[in-house]
Amino acid sequence: MAGTTGGFTAEEKAAMKARAAEARAAKKGAKAEEERQALLDAIAKMDAGDRELCTRLHEVITSAAPDLAPRTWYGMPAYAKDGKVLLAVKNSGKFGQRYSSLEFQDVAALDDGTLWPVAWAVTTLTAEGEEQVAALVRRAVG
């Protein structure tokens, strides 16, 4: 990342520690409700703007695809299909970015020829944006 001298930033180190904790919880057999609560706790720790946006994104995503399993991934809100992360929401405060983003992983069914987007920047969530997110999530689930 910008501003580093070859090492990891504090934010990157925190994300790696979060991922290690998630892996330990999974190995111990974390229950779906525990994983959902971890996602809600991650959102609750965000600054007010990110918290509002990510809360609404969570509502839209879980309404569009209720079979996805809410959890965290590198400390970010994420949604899994068949145990694999399909979508993560990287809030702007996570790495000091100017926007949050929806980031689909390789299990998402978004393929369109030989080139397609897998990440979308989100600054605010309008009614139209909510519809777009819901449509993307439904498409990604397949």
Buried (B, 14 or more C-beta within 10 A) or exposed (E): EEEEEEEEBEBBEBBEEBBEEBEEBEEEEBEEEEBBBBBBEBBEEBEEBBBBBBBBBBEBBBEBBEEBBBBBBBBBBBBBBEEEBBBBBBBBBBEEEEEBBBBBBEBBEBEEEEEEEBEBEBEEBEEEBBEBBBEBBEBBBE
